[in-house]
Amino acid sequence: MATFPPGSSREAVNAVSLKSFWLDVDAHGKGPYGTPDEALAGIKTFVANAGLPKLNFVHMTGHGAQAFWVLPSSISKADWQPVADDLQELAERMSLDADPITADAARILRVPGTHNYRSPDKPVATVVHKVKDGYTDLTSFHAAISTALSKLPPPPQKPPKALPAGIPDTPENVALVKAMLGAIDPDCDYDIWRNICWALAASGLSNAEKLAADWSAGGASWDEAAFHTVWDSYDPDREKAVRFGTLVFKAREAGYTGDIPREEEIFAKLEFKNDASARVTITPRGLITQRASDIEPQPVEWLIEGAIPMGMMVVIGGQPGMGKSQIAIKLAAAITTGEGLPDV
């Protein structure tokens, strides 16, 4: 639906211009509409009750309906986005049950004249109907949306998400997070940028949103509306949800070599002793590093001199069929029966 610069990825932040607004209402049997005709009736009722300009086109997609208001000329994404955001909010507040893609400038909608294979054994042809000749005036369209919104009660406040406990909210950890962000280019790949924002959401820091916004705003592709959409979409309960460790990983990958914050759980499990020779005990959680210079050399005890050390990991490598298993069985038998080791 949007145009993009040559060579750029098809993400909303890269969209240049658009020429229409749309609504997509599904009839998959899971919502209020059982058939495409019911979805279309829902759109018509919404347009009439909201006092919006008449549609230019309706696209019957086989399993729903799409409404289009077409502009006389393309407009920039900066001019398009606030109108699309308001249209999406109006649809939500009037319970249209439209797909939440109304304000997604990177959306690719179903191509008219093709077939919908949602049910592979029963493909359905898609059909476009012209509703009104001509075009829709942008100013009048936005004014009608704003008027409709002003007549509705304010939306109910969404309960705050229960975010992970994350790291201790201390000035020291905030400074470390800023340092890690400083190593990462905010104009990185979209998926990386999004995951870093989500990692900050999972950090537990009270100013995490500001940290994410300030870092993102340092890039040439900064888009405030896109940022808030991504920030609000973080779901800590999602399977394999992004956690704070993603930021640590990406910072290290970008060359950051400084200290990193630790999560409360790790702090609680550390047992420090005054004896300098005593070890620090910790329940493993991710990679724990130690400088080689801090390790006191220990003599090696050999099961087979120069080949198999005692108490250490050993790999018997080789191509299939070369006898690796037979060697391992022979070693186990020799050790457990006391018959002695092979003559090596």
C-alpha positions as a printed NumPy array, in Angstrom:
array([[  0.   ,   0.   ,   0.   ],
       [  3.002,   2.302,   0.469],
       [  6.006,   3.228,  -1.653],
       [  9.528,   2.522,  -0.397],
       [ 12.991,   3.747,  -1.403],
       [ 14.894,   1.351,  -3.691],
       [ 16.942,  -1.135,  -1.707],
       [ 15.256,  -0.446,   1.637],
       [ 13.53 ,  -3.1  ,   3.716],
       [  9.743,  -3.094,   3.664],
       [  9.173,  -1.783,   7.182],
       [  6.796,   0.974,   8.243],
       [  9.699,   3.216,   9.233],
       [ 10.896,   3.2  ,   5.598],
       [  7.535,   3.989,   3.985],
       [  7.659,   7.167,   1.88 ],
       [  4.124,   7.859,   0.681],
       [  0.604,   6.407,   0.579],
       [ -2.525,   7.137,  -1.419],
       [ -5.384,   5.551,   0.529],
       [ -6.807,   4.639,   3.917],
       [ -8.366,   1.274,   4.617],
       [-10.18 ,  -0.979,   7.044],
       [ -9.912,  -4.775,   7.032],
       [-12.746,  -6.697,   8.695],
       [-12.478, -10.483,   8.828],
       [-15.218, -13.091,   8.883],
       [-13.336, -16.178,  10.04 ],
       [-15.992, -17.378,  12.444],
       [-14.021, -16.199,  15.505],
       [-15.415, -12.661,  15.755],
       [-18.844, -11.062,  15.464],
       [-19.091, -11.62 ,  11.703],
       [-19.915, -15.051,  10.403],
       [-19.874, -14.229,   6.679],
       [-18.202, -11.642,   4.396],
       [-21.606, -10.005,   3.852],
       [-21.962,  -9.533,   7.613],
       [-18.471,  -7.985,   7.716],
       [-19.466,  -5.604,   4.915],
       [-22.667,  -4.692,   6.777],
       [-20.547,  -3.913,   9.833],
       [-18.358,  -1.569,   7.777],
       [-21.378,   0.214,   6.298],
       [-22.916,   0.712,   9.748],
       [-19.606,   2.025,  11.088],
       [-19.215,   4.545,   8.239],
       [-22.795,   5.767,   8.605],
       [-22.758,   6.064,  12.402],
       [-19.371,   7.784,  12.405],
       [-20.4  ,  10.235,   9.68 ],
       [-17.413,   9.397,   7.494],
       [-17.22 ,  10.177,   3.773],
       [-18.578,   7.537,   1.435],
       [-16.187,   4.731,   0.52 ],
       [-14.46 ,   4.647,  -2.852],
       [-14.059,   0.873,  -3.062],
       [-15.038,  -2.3  ,  -1.242],
       [-12.937,  -5.414,  -1.677],
       [-14.652,  -8.699,  -0.837],
       [-11.682, -10.875,   0.106],
       [-13.456, -14.208,   0.329],
       [-13.265, -14.34 ,   4.124],
       [-14.088, -10.736,   4.968],
       [-14.345,  -7.254,   3.519],
       [-11.98 ,  -4.307,   3.073],
       [-12.98 ,  -0.657,   2.758],
       [-10.89 ,   1.939,   0.898],
       [-10.872,   5.723,   0.813],
       [ -8.623,   6.761,  -2.086],
       [ -6.883,  10.146,  -2.145],
       [ -6.417,  12.245,  -5.295],
       [ -2.633,  12.143,  -4.862],
       [ -0.023,  10.471,  -2.719],
       [  0.823,  11.999,   0.657],
       [  3.863,  11.547,   2.872],
       [  3.802,   8.963,   5.633],
       [  4.154,  11.833,   8.14 ],
       [  0.813,  13.256,   6.912],
       [ -0.802,   9.828,   6.555],
       [  0.102,   8.307,   9.935],
       [ -1.904,  10.56 ,  12.314],
       [ -5.066,  10.121,  10.211],
       [ -4.599,   6.349,  10.071],
       [ -3.961,   6.238,  13.83 ],
       [ -7.196,   8.137,  14.481],
       [ -9.135,   5.891,  12.094],
       [ -7.862,   2.821,  13.912],
       [ -8.787,   4.305,  17.289],
       [-12.259,   5.195,  16.017],
       [-12.799,   1.633,  14.77 ],
       [-11.726,   0.249,  18.151],
       [-13.901,   2.619,  20.177],
       [-16.928,   1.906,  17.981],
       [-16.339,  -1.861,  18.26 ],
       [-16.021,  -2.467,  14.532],
       [-13.652,  -5.372,  15.246],
       [-11.391,  -4.384,  12.371],
       [ -8.007,  -6.027,  11.993],
       [ -5.43 ,  -3.841,  13.812],
       [ -3.543,  -3.068,  10.582],
       [ -5.328,   0.166,   9.752],
       [ -2.312,   2.274,  10.699],
       [  0.387,  -0.086,   9.409],
       [  2.051,   1.668,   6.487],
       [  3.975,  -1.488,   5.556],
       [  0.867,  -3.627,   5.175],
       [  0.401,  -5.696,   2.032],
       [ -3.306,  -6.357,   1.528],
       [ -4.846,  -9.133,  -0.531],
       [ -4.571,  -8.509,  -4.268],
       [ -7.942,  -7.937,  -5.983],
       [ -8.884, -10.468,  -8.63 ],
       [ -6.942, -13.333,  -7.044],
       [ -8.204, -16.292,  -5.013],
       [ -8.252, -16.631,  -1.248],
       [ -6.853, -20.034,  -0.254],
       [ -7.509, -19.771,   3.463],
       [ -9.525, -22.965,   2.992],
       [ -7.3  , -24.798,   0.473],
       [-10.031, -27.145,  -0.651],
       [-12.457, -24.271,  -1.255],
       [-10.627, -21.274,  -2.784],
       [-12.746, -18.13 ,  -3.047],
       [-12.351, -15.48 ,  -5.751],
       [-11.861, -11.915,  -4.5  ],
       [-14.009,  -9.167,  -6.012],
       [-13.681,  -5.369,  -5.984],
       [-16.745,  -3.122,  -6.098],
       [-16.601,   0.59 ,  -6.875],
       [-18.796,   2.491,  -4.437],
       [-18.081,   6.096,  -5.431],
       [-16.38 ,   7.778,  -8.358],
       [-13.669,  10.318,  -7.732],
       [-11.525,  10.601,  -4.633],
       [-11.693,  11.362,  -0.917],
       [-10.525,  14.743,   0.372],
       [ -7.878,  14.261,   3.084],
       [ -8.85 ,  17.294,   5.162],
       [-12.557,  16.438,   5.189],
       [-11.837,  12.792,   5.952],
       [ -9.658,  13.599,   8.98 ],
       [-12.131,  16.199,  10.203],
       [-14.96 ,  13.651,  10.11 ],
       [-12.88 ,  11.146,  12.085],
       [-11.948,  13.792,  14.681],
       [-15.572,  14.857,  15.062],
       [-16.692,  11.26 ,  15.578],
       [-13.98 ,  10.687,  18.174],
       [-14.954,  13.842,  20.066],
       [-18.493,  12.495,  20.54 ],
       [-17.327,   9.224,  22.097],
       [-16.397,   8.672,  25.742],
       [-12.659,   8.384,  26.396],
       [-11.303,   4.855,  25.988],
       [-10.912,   2.844,  29.192],
       [ -7.438,   2.833,  30.643],
       [ -5.584,  -0.383,  29.93 ],
       [ -4.156,  -2.042,  33.048],
       [ -0.369,  -1.791,  33.154],
       [  1.456,  -4.86 ,  31.979],
       [  3.158,  -6.986,  34.607],
       [  6.718,  -6.704,  33.344],
       [  9.538,  -8.981,  34.485],
       [ 11.428,  -7.915,  37.605],
       [ 14.517,  -7.32 ,  35.493],
       [ 17.602,  -5.667,  36.954],
       [ 17.874,  -3.507,  40.097],
       [ 16.698,   0.038,  39.354],
       [ 19.849,   1.845,  40.436],
       [ 21.746,   4.823,  38.958],
       [ 24.688,   2.506,  38.341],
       [ 22.611,   0.109,  36.248],
       [ 20.98 ,   2.97 ,  34.333],
       [ 24.457,   4.25 ,  33.452],
       [ 25.507,   0.783,  32.285],
       [ 22.382,   0.437,  30.135],
       [ 23.087,   3.822,  28.524],
       [ 26.642,   2.71 ,  27.809],
       [ 25.418,  -0.502,  26.187],
       [ 22.909,   1.398,  24.061],
       [ 25.665,   3.765,  22.996],
       [ 27.436,   0.865,  21.326],
       [ 24.434,  -0.05 ,  19.15 ],
       [ 23.383,   1.855,  16.024],
       [ 19.683,   2.809,  16.363],
       [ 19.414,   2.561,  12.561],
       [ 20.023,  -1.179,  12.803],
       [ 17.753,  -3.799,  11.247],
       [ 14.113,  -3.345,  12.28 ],
       [ 13.872,  -6.665,  14.124],
       [ 16.995,  -5.873,  16.137],
       [ 15.73 ,  -2.366,  16.975],
       [ 12.363,  -3.748,  18.071],
       [ 13.94 ,  -6.448,  20.241],
       [ 16.243,  -3.956,  21.926],
       [ 13.227,  -1.785,  22.768],
       [ 11.486,  -4.859,  24.165],
       [ 14.616,  -5.801,  26.13 ],
       [ 14.494,  -2.362,  27.756],
       [ 10.804,  -2.9  ,  28.521],
       [ 11.832,  -6.1  ,  30.31 ],
       [ 14.641,  -4.386,  32.221],
       [ 12.422,  -3.219,  35.089],
       [ 14.   ,   0.258,  35.055],
       [ 11.554,   3.036,  35.875],
       [ 12.788,   5.191,  32.975],
       [ 13.115,   2.311,  30.489],
       [ 10.7  ,   3.854,  27.974],
       [ 12.61 ,   7.148,  27.954],
       [ 15.905,   5.293,  27.544],
       [ 14.478,   3.392,  24.57 ],
       [ 12.968,   6.524,  23.008],
       [ 16.109,   8.643,  23.463],
       [ 18.267,   5.917,  21.931],
       [ 15.845,   5.362,  19.027],
       [ 15.553,   9.112,  18.352],
       [ 19.279,   9.214,  17.667],
       [ 18.73 ,   7.379,  14.393],
       [ 17.798,   8.842,  11.032],
       [ 14.813,   6.469,  10.805],
       [ 13.234,   7.7  ,  14.068],
       [  9.453,   7.532,  13.958],
       [  7.695,   8.396,  17.196],
       [  4.406,   6.722,  16.298],
       [  6.193,   3.527,  15.227],
       [  8.161,   3.563,  18.47 ],
       [  5.045,   3.788,  20.652],
       [  3.394,   1.015,  18.64 ],
       [  6.371,  -1.267,  19.236],
       [  6.732,  -0.291,  22.894],
       [  3.052,  -0.916,  23.642],
       [  3.154,  -4.279,  21.838],
       [  5.664,  -5.869,  24.232],
       [  4.088,  -8.932,  25.821],
       [  6.135, -10.476,  28.654],
       [  3.786, -13.469,  28.767],
       [  4.428, -14.432,  25.163],
       [  6.292, -17.694,  24.675],
       [  9.987, -16.958,  24.159],
       [  9.407, -13.307,  25.021],
       [ 12.39 , -10.986,  24.717],
       [ 14.23 , -10.456,  27.998],
       [ 16.889,  -8.025,  29.154],
       [ 19.66 , -10.418,  28.1  ],
       [ 18.934,  -9.558,  24.457],
       [ 20.306,  -6.06 ,  25.037],
       [ 23.437,  -7.494,  26.661],
       [ 23.98 ,  -9.866,  23.742],
       [ 23.512,  -7.172,  21.087],
       [ 25.757,  -4.733,  22.959],
       [ 28.524,  -7.331,  23.181],
       [ 28.009,  -8.155,  19.503],
       [ 28.398,  -4.444,  18.693],
       [ 31.715,  -4.298,  20.529],
       [ 30.706,  -3.243,  24.052],
       [ 33.287,  -4.544,  26.559],
       [ 32.208,  -2.806,  29.755],
       [ 30.388,  -4.137,  32.796],
       [ 26.798,  -5.305,  32.581],
       [ 23.951,  -5.101,  35.095],
       [ 22.968,  -8.251,  36.932],
       [ 19.463,  -9.427,  37.641],
       [ 18.18 ,  -9.538,  41.211],
       [ 18.086, -13.331,  41.179],
       [ 21.795, -13.534,  40.504],
       [ 22.644, -11.023,  43.223],
       [ 20.583, -13.012,  45.716],
       [ 22.463, -16.229,  44.94 ],
       [ 25.995, -14.837,  45.225],
       [ 27.871, -15.896,  48.373],
       [ 31.034, -13.867,  48.879],
       [ 33.692, -14.892,  51.416],
       [ 36.526, -12.834,  52.895],
       [ 39.078, -15.525,  52.099],
       [ 40.667, -14.438,  48.832],
       [ 41.279, -18.061,  47.863],
       [ 37.627, -18.991,  48.353],
       [ 35.467, -19.354,  45.289],
       [ 32.316, -17.378,  44.582],
       [ 29.372, -19.748,  44.349],
       [ 26.536, -18.931,  41.973],
       [ 23.632, -20.787,  40.497],
       [ 24.394, -20.845,  36.745],
       [ 22.288, -18.449,  34.679],
       [ 23.822, -17.789,  31.332],
       [ 27.521, -17.409,  30.611],
       [ 29.8  , -16.692,  33.597],
       [ 33.262, -15.478,  32.614],
       [ 36.551, -15.479,  34.52 ],
       [ 39.951, -14.122,  33.574],
       [ 42.559, -16.772,  32.891],
       [ 45.043, -14.773,  34.979],
       [ 42.794, -15.313,  38.013],
       [ 42.905, -19.106,  37.685],
       [ 45.561, -20.888,  39.736],
       [ 47.204, -23.635,  37.622],
       [ 46.598, -27.164,  38.883],
       [ 48.512, -30.35 ,  38.041],
       [ 46.73 , -32.707,  35.641],
       [ 46.087, -36.311,  36.641],
       [ 45.985, -38.666,  33.674],
       [ 43.897, -41.746,  33.098],
       [ 45.969, -42.382,  29.976],
       [ 49.092, -40.246,  29.963],
       [ 48.898, -37.433,  27.42 ],
       [ 45.553, -38.627,  26.083],
       [ 42.736, -38.807,  28.643],
       [ 42.884, -36.555,  31.74 ],
       [ 41.009, -37.422,  34.91 ],
       [ 37.871, -35.42 ,  35.716],
       [ 37.801, -33.524,  32.435],
       [ 35.727, -33.637,  29.281],
       [ 37.163, -35.888,  26.585],
       [ 35.973, -36.222,  22.992],
       [ 36.75 , -39.327,  20.969],
       [ 36.372, -38.032,  17.435],
       [ 36.371, -39.745,  14.075],
       [ 34.365, -40.826,  11.056],
       [ 31.487, -43.32 ,  11.44 ],
       [ 32.576, -46.965,  11.644],
       [ 36.108, -46.228,  12.88 ],
       [ 35.567, -47.856,  16.301],
       [ 34.894, -44.877,  18.61 ],
       [ 32.219, -46.768,  20.512],
       [ 34.445, -49.847,  20.829],
       [ 37.235, -47.726,  22.318],
       [ 34.84 , -46.171,  24.835],
       [ 33.445, -49.602,  25.813],
       [ 36.957, -51.048,  26.198],
       [ 37.968, -48.139,  28.457],
       [ 34.853, -48.508,  30.591],
       [ 35.359, -52.279,  30.91 ],
       [ 39.016, -51.94 ,  31.797],
       [ 38.363, -49.329,  34.49 ],
       [ 35.337, -50.979,  36.098],
       [ 36.737, -54.532,  36.119],
       [ 40.258, -53.595,  37.131],
       [ 41.759, -55.546,  34.235],
       [ 43.957, -52.625,  33.345],
       [ 44.005, -50.054,  30.567],
       [ 45.015, -50.639,  26.969],
       [ 48.706, -50.532,  26.24 ],
       [ 49.071, -47.028,  24.789]])
